[in-house]
Amino acid sequence: MAHDSQRRQPAPCRGGSDVHTTALRIRAGKVSLRASACISTRGLLAVTGLVVGTLLSSAAIVAVATRKLPQGTMPARSRRSRG
């Protein structure tokens, strides 16, 4: 059985001039991977907003989790893990 039957042609991108495309091809020995993607300008901005929101929220969580509390603000039964 030949592997040629598994090869597919990439689907054409729909849209006008505001469509951004990219393609990726990776080969390692006998294994290869091909991928392509099309996205509109509005979609690219939406993805950028999601990534920025994720990075900002994770930075806020790290900042709160690693802050040093003033002396006497810990609950009575908790111990400090740092000095």
URJO-V648731 format. One record per residue. N is the residue number from 0. RES is the residue in one small letter. D_CENTER is the distance of its C-alpha to the mean C-alpha in Angstrom with 2 decimals. Layout:
BEGIN
<<N RES D_CENTER> <N RES D_CENTER>>
END
This chain:
BEGIN
<<0 m 37.01> <1 a 35.19> <2 h 31.46> <3 d 32.04> <4 s 32.09> <5 q 28.41> <6 r 27.35> <7 r 26.17> <8 q 26.08> <9 p 22.94> <10 a 23.39> <11 p 24.44> <12 c 22.36> <13 r 24.08> <14 g 24.53> <15 g 26.20> <16 s 25.62> <17 d 22.47> <18 v 20.32> <19 h 17.91> <20 t 17.65> <21 t 16.21> <22 a 17.29> <23 l 16.61> <24 r 19.38> <25 i 19.49> <26 r 22.78> <27 a 23.75> <28 g 27.39> <29 k 28.13> <30 v 24.59> <31 s 22.67> <32 l 19.53> <33 r 19.26> <34 a 16.50> <35 s 16.57> <36 a 14.84> <37 c 16.49> <38 i 15.36> <39 s 17.71> <40 t 17.76> <41 r 17.54> <42 g 14.49> <43 l 12.79> <44 l 13.96> <45 a 12.79> <46 v 9.10> <47 t 9.77> <48 g 11.57> <49 l 9.05> <50 v 6.68> <51 v 10.14> <52 g 11.43> <53 t 9.07> <54 l 9.83> <55 l 13.42> <56 s 14.01> <57 s 12.97> <58 a 15.18> <59 a 17.92> <60 i 17.89> <61 v 18.24> <62 a 20.95> <63 v 22.88> <64 a 22.69> <65 t 23.98> <66 r 26.62> <67 k 30.21> <68 l 32.44> <69 p 35.99> <70 q 38.85> <71 g 40.12> <72 t 37.09> <73 m 36.03> <74 p 37.28> <75 a 40.56> <76 r 39.37> <77 s 36.19> <78 r 36.25> <79 r 34.30> <80 s 32.19> <81 r 32.51> <82 g 35.69>>
END
